[in-house]
Amino acid sequence: MHFHIPKPLHGWREFVGEVAIIVLGVTIALSAEQLVQHWSWHRQSVETKRALSSELESSALFAIERVAVQQCLRDRIKHLTDKLNSGATNWTADPMILGSPKTPMGSRDFPTSIPLAYRTPHRPWLSDEWETAKSTGIIDHMDRKDATNFEFVYRGVDQLNSLQDEETSTLPQINFLSFDDSIQPQSREQVLIALSRLDLTNTWIAIVARQMLATMRSMHLRFDPANRFGGSGVTFGAARERMLVALIERYGPCVIAAPNAT
C-alpha cells in the first residue's frame, strides 16, 4: 500500500496562491448563498404585496362606501337632534328607513331584527395578511416605501375597525327613538350626548377612510377582478360604481361619489 504524502509548499508565492484559491471559493459560495436568499426574499415580497393588495381590495370599497354615506348619516343625526331639541315630551317613533337596492352590493348594514334609529354600513375590516407578513419578517425585506405605505394603510384599517366598534356600541343608547315613547329631560340629555358621539365617530371614519384611499392611490395598487361585489370577474371600478348605485337606492340622493382607490 502506497501513501501519498502532501508535498510541502515551496515559497510564499505558492502559499499565497493556495490561500487565494480557498478565499475565492468561500467568497463564491457565500455570494451564491446570498444571491439565492435575496431572490427568495424578493419572490416572497412580490407574493406578499400581491396578497396585501388583494386583502385591501374590500377595505378600499368599504372606505369608499363610508365616505359616500357620510353626509347621509350626518343629516340623520341632525334630524334626530333637531327633533329632540324641539322640547316635545312625547316622542313619535322615528326609525331610519332605508330603501332596498336593486343593484347587488354583496353586504348589508348592521343586521338586526328590530327597527333602528340610526343605520350604518357594518363591514369586516381585514388585516390577516398584514399580520402574517409582520410575523414572518417579510416586511423588513420589502421596498421601504411600499412597507411604509402598507403600514399606514393597515393602521387605518385598524382605526376604522375600532371606530366601527365604538359606533356599534353607541347605537343601543338611541335605539328607543325607533318607538313611541315619552322622553324625560335626563334621557333627552343622554341621547343628545350619544348622537354627538355618533356624529364625531362618523366624521373620523370618513377622515381615516379618505386618508387610506389617498395613500392607496399613491401606491398604484393592482386589484384583481372583485368577486365580493356583483359576481365573479367584476373589475374594481365596476364594483365601485355598482356599490354607489346601490347606496343611492338605499340611502337616497345624499350619497356622494367617493374618490377611487386606484
C-alpha positions, 0 to 999 in steps of 0.5 A: 500500500502506497501513501501519498504524502502532501508535498510541502509548499515551496515559497510564499508565492505558492502559499499565497496562491493556495490561500487565494484559491480557498478565499475565492471559493468561500467568497463564491459560495457565500455570494451564491448563498446570498444571491439565492436568499435575496431572490427568495426574499424578493419572490416572497415580497412580490407574493406578499404585496400581491396578497396585501393588495388583494386583502385591501381590495374590500377595505378600499370599497368599504372606505369608499362606501363610508365616505359616500354615506357620510353626509347621509348619516350626518343629516340623520343625526341632525334630524334626530337632534333637531327633533329632540331639541324641539322640547316635545315630551312625547316622542313619535317613533322615528326609525331610519328607513332605508330603501332596498337596492336593486343593484347587488352590493354583496353586504348589508348594514348592521343586521338586526331584527328590530327597527333602528334609529340610526343605520350604518354600513357594518363591514369586516375590516381585514388585516390577516395578511398584514399580520402574517407578513409582520410575523414572518419578517417579510416586511423588513425585506420589502421596498421601504416605501411600499412597507411604509405605505402598507403600514399606514394603510393597515393602521387605518384599517385598524382605526376604522375597525375600532371606530366601527366598534365604538359606533356599534356600541353607541347605537343601543343608547338611541335605539328607543327613538325607533318607538313611541315613547315619552322622553324625560329631560335626563334621557333627552340629555343622554341621547343628545350626548350619544348622537354627538358621539355618533356624529364625531365617530362618523366624521373620523371614519370618513377622515381615516377612510379618505386618508387610506384611499389617498395613500392607496392611490399613491401606491398604484395598487393592482386589484384583481377582478372583485368577486365580493361585489356583483359576481365573479370577474367584476373589475374594481371600478365596476364594483365601485360604481355598482356599490354607489348605485346601490347606496343611492337606492338605499340611502337616497340622493345624499350619497356622494361619489367617493374618490377611487382607490386606484 
